[in-house]
Amino acid sequence: MLQVGLSFSSCPEGTAIDFPSDKSGKQNRCNSVLVNSEEGDMEAPQGTISSPPISVVITSEAETWDIDASSCMGSGQFVDWDKLPELDQETNSHREILSKTTRELKKLAREGYWTTSHSLRAQAYHQIIQHIPCRLVTPDALVYQDVAIRLFGKQNVSSHPLPEFLEGCFMPTYCLTREGITAVKKILICIGNLFPDITYCPILPAIVTLLLHYSEDEAQCFDNVSHLIACNDSHISYIDQSFLAHKASCMTFGDLANKHCPTAHRLIASASENVSEVYSEWLTWLFGELPFDYAIRILDVYLLEGQKVLYRIALALLRQYKLLVTSRELEVTDIKGDLQAFMQNIREHMTVDKLLERAFGIRLFSRKEIWLLQMANRKALLEKGITMVQRRQSFHLAVDMLKFSSTIVTAQEMRIIWSWIPERFSLFPPVLLFSTLDDGYSLQRFYSCCEGYEPTVLLLKTTREEVCGAFLSSDWNERKRSGGTSSFFGTGECFVFSVCPEMERYEWVFIKKPELTKAVPRSPRQRSSSLSSPTDISSSPNGHMASSSHLSVPVLQRGKVRLSPFLAIRHFLLPSKTASMFMSGTQEGIIIGGGGGQALCIDADLLHGRTEHCETFDNPPLCEENFQVQLLEVWGFQNA
């Protein structure tokens, strides 16, 4: 068993969670005792071998946790409202407001309508949550009362371990009273008792704490939280309940930050040894670091729109943080601490209304595309050995600064490139597949070394010492599916980049301009269509690329289980087929990017190339337009 416990923080408004002591200095409200889970002994002396302990909550006889519905004081009984701003409680149109459609309620929540009245927010929360579709057998308020009495109300002294899924979890108190803090613990213990499948859930303590502010009693709060946990709506999700699911969500946020906040992402990649560790705390930014009035407004929209809205808000915070860092013109040495301080002092930088306005101004891809990305990340974690029942696990940095060696880029440059690639691939360390230094300047050797690997990173250095490359999402073996004709393949996760003289990345044009397309399935007829492209590659004596030839648009093969489903062409209706030309390979050479030009073209001798603006990546030339290759490397991902 693992040692578990809650990490308590002081309320953003000033309330701390210290328990009252008697005259001898001993805590008499709630003590934490370490007990050996197998033998029942007290914690073993230092130096002995014993099973790791579990935190146990002890309550005295005078403070037994009874459930008494008749003593309900109404919504807010567990809150020290003196530490929170007063609101106008006179609202006579609750019934009319709460009878609106879901679409209308979303608009009201985004605009902060619930802030006008505590009672309105309490009623809105309960009504919204009770309408969430959930599993047939979901514990409710009556079940909570029975279980709570059984667990806490029949003993003179009650000792109950906190659920193991709270290991290492952060628990903000948001100005709850001591009775409120005790109620949160009781609810969490009952959730652990009634939802045994939950193995890791860091967001849950904050959700329980916030909902308790607007619940009539513990039982109603538990009832509402149970609905969020048991939600079975295929279009919306609320609470990740395993380390696998939580880590996949963190990786998904990292992918979205990589795409929608590239400058902030690059800062994090440059200032931290492990980007994934920084992004693993993204939910704590929202429900933990932010003040209560910000967190509760986030909860308003979260209850109606699910987890996707949390991605938006965290991205908006990340963008604002980058603006702050740029304005300070200071070097960031502790990125995690700097982000934490920024969140805690958010009022100095933007209002909650401005935060939500910017969050909903971000053009994310569809819920379906985000779901596909989460599933791909889960698959990568499973391949890494993570399971549903596994406890929290640390991840080591994929690019080892001491062991990495390349003839083209430094370890620090490779770390930044590795931070650009999708999270599910960056779990794995780079492995060199092909190098002109070792394997020679042979296109056939290039193909034979790279086939069977998906994805790959291509790096090249020119004779003028310029460095550029591309992340290629698909196996080069797919070039054979066209029957010998030139055709494009790959997905929208492909991108091109320059390293020297300047480090910059250029992604698929629809990532930066998603309004140009709709994320809807294409018909089989559309998917099989083809077109003529203005250029192909063939080597010429002066190293330039000759034009002409036919190229088909990327086609996803039926029946193949792809490693890269996110941003696959089949999910989009594209206004220009030339803007989806990712990678192509023939006996004459390789092309990366198309439409009006190619981002990279390399001939069959791997000696001459050309770079120019293309519609697929909307990039400038990555180096001198006509170049000679000095060195070329291809890196894959070591997933074994």
C-alpha positions as CSV (number, residue, x, y, z in Angstrom):
1,M,0.0,0.0,0.0
2,L,1.1,3.6,-0.6
3,Q,1.2,6.3,2.0
4,V,-1.6,8.7,1.1
5,G,-2.9,12.0,2.4
6,L,-4.2,15.4,1.5
7,S,-2.0,18.4,0.9
8,F,-4.0,21.3,2.4
9,S,-3.4,24.8,1.3
10,S,-4.7,28.0,2.9
11,C,-7.8,29.6,1.4
12,P,-7.0,32.1,-1.3
13,E,-9.0,34.6,0.8
14,G,-6.9,33.9,3.9
15,T,-8.5,30.9,5.7
16,A,-6.0,28.2,6.8
17,I,-6.6,24.7,7.7
18,D,-5.0,24.3,11.0
19,F,-6.9,22.3,13.6
20,P,-7.5,23.7,17.2
21,S,-5.1,22.5,19.9
22,D,-5.7,22.0,23.6
23,K,-3.5,23.7,26.2
24,S,-0.9,21.0,25.9
25,G,-0.5,21.8,22.2
26,K,-2.0,18.5,21.0
27,Q,-4.5,18.6,18.2
28,N,-7.9,17.5,19.4
29,R,-10.0,17.8,16.2
30,C,-8.4,15.6,13.6
31,N,-5.1,13.8,14.0
32,S,-3.2,11.9,11.3
33,V,-1.8,8.6,12.5
34,L,0.4,6.3,10.4
35,V,-0.7,2.7,10.6
36,N,0.9,-0.4,8.9
37,S,-1.8,-1.6,6.6
38,E,-0.9,-5.3,6.9
39,E,-0.1,-5.7,10.6
40,G,-2.0,-2.8,12.2
41,D,1.2,-1.6,14.0
42,M,2.3,2.0,14.4
43,E,4.8,3.4,12.0
44,A,8.0,1.3,12.1
45,P,11.2,2.9,13.6
46,Q,13.6,4.3,11.1
47,G,15.8,1.8,9.5
48,T,13.4,-1.2,9.7
49,I,11.6,-2.7,6.7
50,S,7.8,-2.4,6.7
51,S,4.9,-1.8,4.4
52,P,4.3,1.9,3.5
53,P,1.7,3.4,5.8
54,I,-1.7,4.9,5.1
55,S,-3.0,8.2,6.6
56,V,-5.9,7.6,9.0
57,V,-8.4,10.2,10.2
58,I,-9.3,10.0,13.9
59,T,-12.2,11.8,15.4
60,S,-13.0,12.0,19.1
61,E,-16.3,10.9,20.7
62,A,-17.4,14.5,21.1
63,E,-17.0,15.1,17.4
64,T,-18.5,11.9,15.9
65,W,-19.5,12.5,12.3
66,D,-23.2,12.1,12.5
67,I,-25.5,12.7,9.6
68,D,-28.6,14.6,10.7
69,A,-30.7,15.9,7.8
70,S,-33.0,17.7,10.3
71,S,-30.2,20.0,11.4
72,C,-29.6,21.3,7.8
73,M,-28.9,25.1,7.9
74,G,-29.4,25.5,4.2
75,S,-26.9,26.2,1.4
76,G,-23.6,27.6,2.6
77,Q,-23.6,26.3,6.1
78,F,-20.0,25.1,5.8
79,V,-18.6,28.4,4.5
80,D,-17.1,31.4,6.3
81,W,-18.9,33.9,4.1
82,D,-17.2,36.9,5.9
83,K,-14.2,36.0,3.9
84,L,-16.1,36.1,0.6
85,P,-17.7,39.1,-1.2
86,E,-21.4,39.8,-0.4
87,L,-23.9,39.3,-3.2
88,D,-27.4,40.5,-3.8
89,Q,-29.6,37.7,-2.5
90,E,-32.8,39.2,-3.8
91,T,-33.6,37.4,-7.0
92,N,-37.2,36.6,-7.7
93,S,-36.9,35.0,-11.1
94,H,-35.1,31.8,-10.3
95,R,-37.8,29.6,-11.7
96,E,-37.9,31.5,-14.9
97,I,-34.2,31.5,-15.3
98,L,-33.7,27.8,-14.6
99,S,-36.4,26.8,-17.1
100,K,-34.3,27.9,-20.0
101,T,-32.7,25.6,-22.5
102,T,-29.2,24.2,-22.1
103,R,-27.9,26.5,-24.8
104,E,-29.4,29.5,-23.0
105,L,-28.0,28.4,-19.6
106,K,-24.5,28.0,-21.2
107,K,-24.7,31.7,-22.3
108,L,-25.9,32.8,-18.8
109,A,-23.1,30.8,-17.1
110,R,-20.4,32.2,-19.4
111,E,-21.7,35.8,-18.7
112,G,-21.5,35.2,-15.0
113,Y,-25.3,35.4,-14.3
114,W,-25.0,33.0,-11.3
115,T,-22.8,35.6,-9.5
116,T,-25.9,37.7,-8.7
117,S,-27.2,35.4,-6.0
118,H,-25.8,32.6,-3.9
119,S,-29.2,30.9,-3.8
120,L,-29.6,31.1,-7.6
121,R,-26.2,29.5,-8.1
122,A,-27.1,26.7,-5.6
123,Q,-30.4,26.0,-7.4
124,A,-28.7,26.1,-10.8
125,Y,-26.0,23.7,-9.8
126,H,-28.4,21.2,-8.4
127,Q,-30.7,21.3,-11.4
128,I,-27.9,21.2,-14.0
129,I,-26.2,18.2,-12.3
130,Q,-29.4,16.3,-11.8
131,H,-30.0,16.4,-15.5
132,I,-26.7,14.9,-16.4
133,P,-27.2,11.4,-17.8
134,C,-25.5,8.8,-15.6
135,R,-25.2,5.1,-14.9
136,L,-28.4,3.3,-13.9
137,V,-27.1,2.5,-10.4
138,T,-25.7,5.8,-9.0
139,P,-25.4,6.4,-5.2
140,D,-27.6,9.3,-4.1
141,A,-28.2,11.3,-1.0
142,L,-30.1,8.5,0.8
143,V,-27.3,6.1,0.1
144,Y,-24.8,8.6,1.5
145,Q,-26.8,9.0,4.7
146,D,-26.9,5.3,5.3
147,V,-23.2,4.8,4.5
148,A,-22.1,7.8,6.6
149,I,-24.0,6.7,9.6
150,R,-22.5,3.2,9.2
151,L,-19.0,4.6,8.9
152,F,-19.0,7.5,11.3
153,G,-22.1,7.6,13.5
154,K,-22.0,4.3,15.5
155,Q,-18.6,4.4,17.1
156,N,-17.2,6.4,20.0
157,V,-14.0,6.9,18.1
158,S,-13.9,6.6,14.3
159,S,-10.8,5.7,12.4
160,H,-11.0,5.7,8.6
161,P,-8.3,5.8,6.0
162,L,-8.5,8.5,3.3
163,P,-9.1,6.9,-0.1
164,E,-6.0,5.9,-1.9
165,F,-7.0,7.8,-5.0
166,L,-6.1,11.0,-3.1
167,E,-2.5,10.1,-2.9
168,G,-0.5,13.3,-3.5
169,C,-3.7,15.3,-4.4
170,F,-4.0,19.0,-3.7
171,M,-7.0,20.1,-1.7
172,P,-7.9,23.8,-1.6
173,T,-10.3,24.8,1.2
174,Y,-11.8,28.0,-0.4
175,C,-12.8,29.5,3.0
176,L,-14.6,26.5,4.4
177,T,-15.2,26.4,8.1
178,R,-13.7,23.6,10.2
179,E,-17.0,21.8,9.9
180,G,-16.8,22.2,6.2
181,I,-13.3,20.7,6.0
182,T,-14.5,17.7,8.0
183,A,-17.5,17.4,5.7
184,V,-15.3,17.3,2.7
185,K,-13.3,14.5,4.2
186,K,-16.4,12.5,5.0
187,I,-17.7,12.9,1.5
188,L,-14.4,11.8,0.0
189,I,-14.2,8.7,2.3
190,C,-17.7,7.7,1.3
191,I,-16.9,8.2,-2.4
192,G,-13.9,5.9,-1.9
193,N,-16.3,3.4,-0.2
194,L,-19.0,3.5,-2.9
195,F,-16.8,4.0,-6.0
196,P,-14.1,1.4,-5.6
197,D,-13.1,1.6,-9.3
198,I,-11.6,5.1,-8.8
199,T,-7.8,4.7,-8.5
200,Y,-6.5,8.3,-9.1
201,C,-8.6,11.5,-9.1
202,P,-6.7,14.7,-8.2
203,I,-9.5,17.1,-9.3
204,L,-12.1,15.5,-7.0
205,P,-11.2,17.2,-3.7
206,A,-11.6,20.7,-5.3
207,I,-14.9,19.8,-7.0
208,V,-16.3,18.5,-3.7
209,T,-15.1,21.6,-1.8
210,L,-16.6,24.0,-4.3
211,L,-19.9,22.2,-4.6
212,L,-20.2,22.0,-0.8
213,H,-20.4,25.8,-0.8
214,Y,-23.7,25.6,-2.6
215,S,-25.2,22.4,-1.2
216,E,-27.9,22.1,1.5
217,D,-25.9,19.4,3.3
218,E,-23.3,16.8,2.9
219,A,-25.8,14.3,1.4
220,Q,-26.8,16.7,-1.4
221,C,-23.2,17.5,-2.2
222,F,-22.4,13.8,-2.4
223,D,-25.4,13.2,-4.6
224,N,-24.2,15.8,-7.1
225,V,-20.6,14.7,-7.1
226,S,-21.8,11.1,-7.7
227,H,-23.6,12.3,-10.8
228,L,-20.4,13.8,-12.2
229,I,-18.5,10.7,-11.4
230,A,-21.1,8.4,-13.0
231,C,-21.8,10.5,-16.1
232,N,-22.2,8.3,-19.1
233,D,-22.9,10.9,-21.7
234,S,-20.8,10.0,-24.8
235,H,-20.4,13.7,-25.8
236,I,-19.2,15.1,-22.5
237,S,-16.8,14.1,-19.7
238,Y,-16.2,15.5,-16.2
239,I,-13.9,13.6,-14.0
240,D,-10.9,11.3,-14.9
241,Q,-10.9,8.4,-12.4
242,S,-7.5,6.7,-13.0
243,F,-3.9,7.7,-13.5
244,L,-4.2,6.5,-17.1
245,A,-7.1,8.8,-17.8
246,H,-5.6,11.7,-15.9
247,K,-2.2,11.4,-17.6
248,A,-3.9,11.2,-21.0
249,S,-5.7,14.4,-20.2
250,C,-2.5,16.1,-19.1
251,M,-0.9,14.9,-22.4
252,T,-3.8,16.2,-24.3
253,F,-3.5,19.6,-22.7
254,G,0.2,19.5,-23.5
255,D,-0.7,18.8,-27.2
256,L,-3.2,21.7,-27.2
257,A,-0.7,24.1,-25.5
258,N,1.9,23.1,-28.1
259,K,-0.5,24.0,-30.9
260,H,-2.4,27.0,-29.5
261,C,0.3,28.6,-27.2
262,P,3.5,27.9,-29.2
263,T,5.5,30.8,-27.6
264,A,4.5,29.8,-24.1
265,H,5.2,26.2,-24.9
266,R,8.7,27.0,-26.2
267,L,9.4,29.0,-23.0
268,I,8.3,26.0,-20.8
269,A,10.4,23.7,-22.9
270,S,13.5,25.9,-22.6
271,A,13.1,26.6,-18.9
272,S,12.2,23.2,-17.6
273,E,13.8,19.8,-17.7
274,N,10.5,18.0,-18.1
275,V,7.7,19.7,-20.0
276,S,5.2,17.0,-19.1
277,E,5.7,17.6,-15.3
278,V,4.7,21.3,-15.8
279,Y,1.6,20.3,-17.8
280,S,0.7,17.6,-15.3
281,E,-0.4,20.4,-12.9
282,W,-2.7,22.2,-15.3
283,L,-5.9,21.2,-13.4
284,T,-4.3,22.5,-10.1
285,W,-3.9,25.9,-11.9
286,L,-7.7,26.1,-12.2
287,F,-8.8,24.4,-9.0
288,G,-6.2,25.1,-6.4
289,E,-4.1,28.1,-7.4
290,L,-6.7,30.5,-8.6
291,P,-8.8,32.5,-6.0
292,F,-12.3,31.3,-5.1
293,D,-14.2,33.8,-7.3
294,Y,-12.2,32.7,-10.4
295,A,-12.6,29.0,-9.6
296,I,-16.3,29.2,-9.0
297,R,-16.9,31.0,-12.3
298,I,-14.9,28.2,-14.0
299,L,-17.1,25.6,-12.2
300,D,-20.2,27.5,-13.5
301,V,-19.3,26.7,-17.1
302,Y,-17.6,23.4,-16.4
303,L,-20.9,21.9,-15.1
304,L,-22.6,22.7,-18.3
305,E,-19.8,22.1,-20.8
306,G,-17.6,19.5,-19.3
307,Q,-13.8,19.0,-19.4
308,K,-13.3,20.6,-22.8
309,V,-13.9,24.1,-21.3
310,L,-11.1,23.5,-18.8
311,Y,-8.7,23.1,-21.7
312,R,-9.8,26.5,-23.0
313,I,-9.4,28.3,-19.7
314,A,-6.0,26.8,-19.0
315,L,-4.8,27.8,-22.5
316,A,-6.0,31.4,-21.9
317,L,-4.1,31.5,-18.6
318,L,-1.0,30.2,-20.4
319,R,-1.2,32.8,-23.1
320,Q,-1.6,35.6,-20.4
321,Y,1.4,34.2,-18.5
322,K,3.6,34.4,-21.6
323,L,2.6,38.1,-22.1
324,L,3.6,38.7,-18.5
325,V,7.0,37.0,-18.9
326,T,7.6,39.0,-22.1
327,S,6.8,42.3,-20.4
328,R,9.1,41.6,-17.5
329,E,12.0,40.7,-19.8
330,L,13.3,38.5,-17.0
331,E,14.7,35.0,-17.4
332,V,12.5,32.3,-15.9
333,T,14.5,29.9,-13.7
334,D,11.7,28.2,-11.8
335,I,8.9,27.7,-14.3
336,K,6.6,25.8,-12.0
337,G,6.9,28.2,-9.2
338,D,6.5,31.2,-11.5
339,L,3.3,29.7,-13.0
340,Q,2.0,29.0,-9.4
341,A,2.7,32.7,-8.4
342,F,1.0,33.9,-11.6
343,M,-2.2,31.9,-10.9
344,Q,-2.3,33.0,-7.3
345,N,-2.0,36.7,-8.3
346,I,-4.2,36.5,-11.3
347,R,-6.2,39.6,-10.2
348,E,-3.2,41.7,-11.0
349,H,-3.2,40.6,-14.6
350,M,-6.8,39.9,-15.8
351,T,-10.4,39.8,-14.5
352,V,-12.3,36.6,-14.5
353,D,-14.6,38.0,-17.2
354,K,-11.6,38.7,-19.4
355,L,-10.2,35.3,-18.7
356,L,-13.4,33.6,-19.9
357,E,-13.8,35.9,-22.8
358,R,-10.3,35.0,-24.0
359,A,-10.9,31.3,-23.3
360,F,-14.0,31.1,-25.5
361,G,-12.2,33.1,-28.2
362,I,-9.7,30.2,-28.7
363,R,-10.7,28.1,-31.8
364,L,-10.2,24.6,-30.7
365,F,-10.9,21.6,-32.9
366,S,-14.1,19.7,-32.4
367,R,-14.9,17.6,-29.3
368,K,-14.5,14.6,-31.6
369,E,-10.9,15.5,-32.5
370,I,-10.0,16.1,-28.9
371,W,-11.5,12.8,-28.0
372,L,-9.5,11.0,-30.7
373,L,-6.3,12.7,-29.3
374,Q,-7.1,11.6,-25.8
375,M,-7.7,8.0,-27.0
376,A,-4.4,8.1,-28.9
377,N,-2.6,9.3,-25.8
378,R,-4.2,6.6,-23.7
379,K,-3.0,4.0,-26.2
380,A,0.6,5.3,-26.0
381,L,0.4,5.1,-22.2
382,L,-0.8,1.6,-22.4
383,E,2.1,0.8,-24.7
384,K,4.3,2.4,-22.0
385,G,3.0,0.0,-19.4
386,I,0.4,2.2,-17.7
387,T,-2.8,0.5,-16.7
388,M,-6.2,1.5,-15.3
389,V,-5.5,0.3,-11.9
390,Q,-1.9,1.5,-11.7
391,R,-0.9,4.1,-9.1
392,R,0.6,7.4,-9.9
393,Q,3.9,7.0,-11.8
394,S,6.8,9.4,-12.6
395,F,7.9,9.8,-16.2
396,H,11.5,10.4,-17.0
397,L,12.6,12.9,-19.6
398,A,12.7,11.2,-23.0
399,V,15.8,13.2,-24.4
400,D,18.7,12.4,-22.1
401,M,21.0,15.4,-22.2
402,L,24.0,13.3,-21.3
403,K,23.4,10.3,-23.7
404,F,22.0,12.1,-26.7
405,S,24.4,12.5,-29.7
406,S,23.7,14.0,-33.1
407,T,25.9,15.4,-35.8
408,I,23.3,18.0,-36.7
409,V,21.7,19.3,-33.5
410,T,22.7,19.7,-29.9
411,A,20.9,17.9,-27.0
412,Q,19.2,21.2,-26.0
413,E,17.9,21.8,-29.5
414,M,16.6,18.2,-29.7
415,R,14.8,18.7,-26.4
416,I,12.9,21.7,-27.9
417,I,12.2,19.7,-31.1
418,W,11.0,16.8,-28.9
419,S,8.7,19.2,-27.0
420,W,7.0,20.1,-30.3
421,I,6.0,16.6,-31.2
422,P,2.7,15.1,-30.0
423,E,2.8,14.1,-26.3
424,R,2.1,10.4,-26.9
425,F,5.4,10.1,-28.9
426,S,7.5,12.3,-26.7
427,L,7.0,9.6,-23.9
428,F,9.7,7.6,-25.8
429,P,13.4,8.5,-26.3
430,P,14.8,9.2,-29.7
431,V,16.6,6.5,-31.6
432,L,18.8,7.2,-34.7
433,L,17.4,5.3,-37.7
434,F,19.4,6.7,-40.6
435,S,22.4,9.0,-41.0
436,T,24.3,9.9,-44.1
437,L,27.4,9.9,-42.1
438,D,27.0,6.1,-41.3
439,D,24.6,4.9,-44.1
440,G,25.7,7.0,-47.1
441,Y,23.8,9.3,-49.4
442,S,21.3,6.7,-50.7
443,L,17.6,7.1,-51.0
444,Q,17.0,3.4,-51.1
445,R,19.0,3.0,-47.9
446,F,17.0,5.9,-46.4
447,Y,13.7,4.0,-47.1
448,S,14.9,0.7,-45.9
449,C,16.1,2.1,-42.6
450,C,13.0,4.2,-42.0
451,E,10.2,1.8,-43.1
452,G,8.3,0.3,-40.2
453,Y,8.7,3.4,-38.0
454,E,5.9,5.8,-37.3
455,P,6.4,8.7,-36.8
456,T,9.9,10.0,-37.6
457,V,11.9,13.2,-37.3
458,L,14.0,14.3,-40.3
459,L,17.0,16.6,-39.7
460,L,19.3,18.1,-42.3
461,K,22.2,20.5,-42.3
462,T,23.2,22.3,-45.5
463,T,26.7,23.1,-46.6
464,R,26.0,26.7,-45.4
465,E,25.5,25.3,-41.9
466,E,21.7,26.0,-41.9
467,V,19.6,23.4,-40.1
468,C,16.0,22.5,-40.7
469,G,13.7,19.4,-40.7
470,A,10.3,17.9,-40.4
471,F,8.2,15.8,-38.1
472,L,6.5,13.1,-40.2
473,S,3.5,11.3,-38.7
474,S,3.3,8.3,-41.0
475,D,5.4,5.3,-42.0
476,W,7.4,5.9,-45.2
477,N,6.2,2.4,-46.2
478,E,2.8,4.0,-47.1
479,R,4.4,5.4,-50.3
480,K,4.0,1.9,-51.8
481,R,0.2,1.9,-51.5
482,S,-0.1,4.1,-54.5
483,G,1.2,1.4,-56.8
484,G,4.4,3.3,-57.8
485,T,2.7,6.6,-58.6
486,S,3.6,9.7,-56.7
487,S,1.1,10.3,-53.9
488,F,0.9,12.2,-50.6
489,F,0.1,10.6,-47.3
490,G,0.4,11.6,-43.6
491,T,-1.8,13.5,-41.2
492,G,-2.2,17.1,-40.0
493,E,0.2,16.4,-37.1
494,C,3.1,16.7,-39.6
495,F,5.1,19.9,-39.3
496,V,8.3,21.5,-40.6
497,F,10.8,23.6,-38.7
498,S,14.0,25.5,-38.9
499,V,16.7,25.3,-36.2
500,C,19.5,27.5,-37.4
501,P,19.9,30.4,-37.9
502,E,16.5,30.7,-36.1
503,M,14.4,28.1,-34.3
504,E,10.8,28.1,-35.6
505,R,8.0,25.6,-36.3
506,Y,5.4,25.7,-39.0
507,E,2.4,23.4,-38.5
508,W,-0.5,22.4,-40.7
509,V,-2.3,25.6,-41.8
510,F,-5.6,24.4,-40.4
511,I,-4.2,24.3,-36.8
512,K,-3.7,28.0,-36.9
513,K,-6.8,28.6,-39.0
514,P,-9.4,26.0,-38.0
515,E,-12.2,28.3,-39.2
516,L,-11.2,27.3,-42.8
517,T,-12.5,23.8,-42.4
518,K,-15.1,21.8,-40.5
519,A,-14.3,18.7,-38.5
520,V,-16.8,16.4,-40.1
521,P,-16.3,13.0,-41.9
522,R,-15.7,13.1,-45.6
523,S,-17.6,10.8,-47.9
524,P,-15.8,7.8,-49.5
525,R,-16.0,9.6,-52.8
526,Q,-14.3,12.6,-51.4
527,R,-11.6,10.6,-49.7
528,S,-10.7,8.7,-52.9
529,S,-10.5,11.8,-55.1
530,S,-7.2,12.9,-56.7
531,L,-5.6,16.0,-58.2
532,S,-2.7,17.2,-60.2
533,S,0.1,18.9,-58.2
534,P,2.3,21.5,-59.8
535,T,5.5,19.8,-59.0
536,D,7.3,16.5,-58.5
537,I,11.0,16.0,-58.0
538,S,13.7,14.8,-60.2
539,S,17.3,15.5,-59.9
540,S,18.9,18.0,-62.3
541,P,22.6,18.7,-62.8
542,N,22.5,22.0,-60.9
543,G,20.6,20.5,-58.0
544,H,17.3,22.3,-58.7
545,M,14.0,20.5,-58.8
546,A,12.3,20.0,-62.1
547,S,8.5,20.4,-62.3
548,S,5.6,18.3,-63.5
549,S,4.0,15.0,-62.5
550,H,0.8,13.8,-60.8
551,L,0.2,13.6,-57.1
552,S,-2.8,12.4,-55.2
553,V,-4.2,13.8,-52.0
554,P,-3.7,11.8,-48.8
555,V,-6.0,8.8,-48.4
556,L,-6.5,6.9,-45.2
557,Q,-6.4,3.2,-45.9
558,R,-9.4,1.3,-44.7
559,G,-8.9,-1.4,-42.1
560,K,-5.6,-0.2,-40.8
561,V,-5.3,0.7,-37.1
562,R,-3.3,3.9,-37.2
563,L,-1.1,5.2,-34.5
564,S,-1.8,8.8,-35.5
565,P,-5.6,9.2,-35.8
566,F,-5.6,12.8,-34.6
567,L,-5.9,15.3,-37.4
568,A,-6.4,12.6,-40.1
569,I,-7.7,14.1,-43.3
570,R,-10.8,11.9,-43.2
571,H,-12.1,14.0,-40.3
572,F,-12.2,17.3,-42.3
573,L,-13.9,19.0,-45.2
574,L,-11.0,20.9,-46.7
575,P,-11.5,23.9,-49.0
576,S,-8.2,23.3,-50.7
577,K,-6.8,19.8,-51.3
578,T,-3.3,21.2,-52.0
579,A,-3.3,22.4,-48.3
580,S,-3.2,18.7,-47.1
581,M,-0.1,17.5,-48.9
582,F,2.1,16.3,-46.1
583,M,4.7,13.8,-47.3
584,S,5.5,11.9,-50.5
585,G,8.3,9.5,-51.6
586,T,9.3,8.0,-54.9
587,Q,12.4,6.7,-56.5
588,E,13.2,10.2,-57.6
589,G,13.2,11.7,-54.1
590,I,11.0,12.9,-51.3
591,I,8.7,15.9,-50.9
592,I,7.4,17.3,-47.6
593,G,4.6,19.9,-47.9
594,G,2.8,20.9,-51.1
595,G,0.6,23.4,-52.8
596,G,2.2,26.3,-54.6
597,G,5.6,24.9,-53.7
598,Q,7.2,22.4,-51.4
599,A,8.5,23.0,-47.9
600,L,11.3,20.5,-48.5
601,C,12.3,18.6,-51.6
602,I,15.4,16.3,-51.6
603,D,16.6,14.4,-54.6
604,A,17.4,10.7,-55.0
605,D,21.1,11.2,-54.2
606,L,20.2,13.0,-51.0
607,L,22.6,15.7,-52.0
608,H,20.5,18.6,-53.4
609,G,17.3,20.1,-52.2
610,R,14.9,23.0,-52.5
611,T,12.7,24.8,-49.9
612,E,9.9,27.3,-50.6
613,H,6.6,28.5,-49.3
614,C,3.8,25.9,-49.5
615,E,0.1,25.9,-48.7
616,T,0.2,22.9,-46.4
617,F,2.3,24.6,-43.7
618,D,2.2,28.2,-44.8
619,N,5.9,28.4,-44.2
620,P,8.7,30.6,-45.5
621,P,11.7,28.9,-47.0
622,L,13.4,27.0,-44.2
623,C,16.9,27.8,-45.3
624,E,18.5,29.0,-48.6
625,E,16.0,28.1,-51.3
626,N,18.4,25.9,-53.3
627,F,20.7,24.1,-51.0
628,Q,23.2,21.2,-50.9
629,V,22.9,18.6,-48.1
630,Q,25.9,18.3,-45.8
631,L,24.3,15.8,-43.3
632,L,20.9,14.2,-43.0
633,E,19.5,12.2,-40.1
634,V,16.2,10.4,-39.4
635,W,15.2,9.8,-35.8
636,G,12.5,7.4,-34.6
637,F,10.9,6.6,-31.3
638,Q,12.1,3.8,-29.0
639,N,8.9,2.4,-27.6
640,A,10.3,-0.9,-26.4
